[in-house]
Amino acid sequence: MATNDFCTREGALRLKERIEAYWKERGYDVNIELTEAGFMPAMRSARTDVRSNMVNGMPRPANDRSSERRSA
């Protein structure tokens, strides 16, 4: 069952896949990594962070290669 908890390993993986698919449809390859943050006392659980090379939620500008796949 899918939940909206994106801090678990499974939720973070779903979010990573959604972000990658979104930008792939628009011609970008974004670099997204999952990072295990360990136990967080405030959350009372372990946490998985989703990190990317995007800036303000947007892929980084690539060299102008209009006919090639853009890389972010």
Sequence and secondary structure as in RCSB ss.txt:
>XXXX:A:sequence
MATNDFCTREGALRLKERIEAYWKERGYDVNIELTEAGFMPAMRSARTDVRSNMVNGMPRPANDRSSERRSA
>XXXX:A:secstr
   S TTSHHHHHHHHHHHHHHHHHTTEE  EEEEEEEEETTTTEEEEEEEES BTTB       TTS EE 
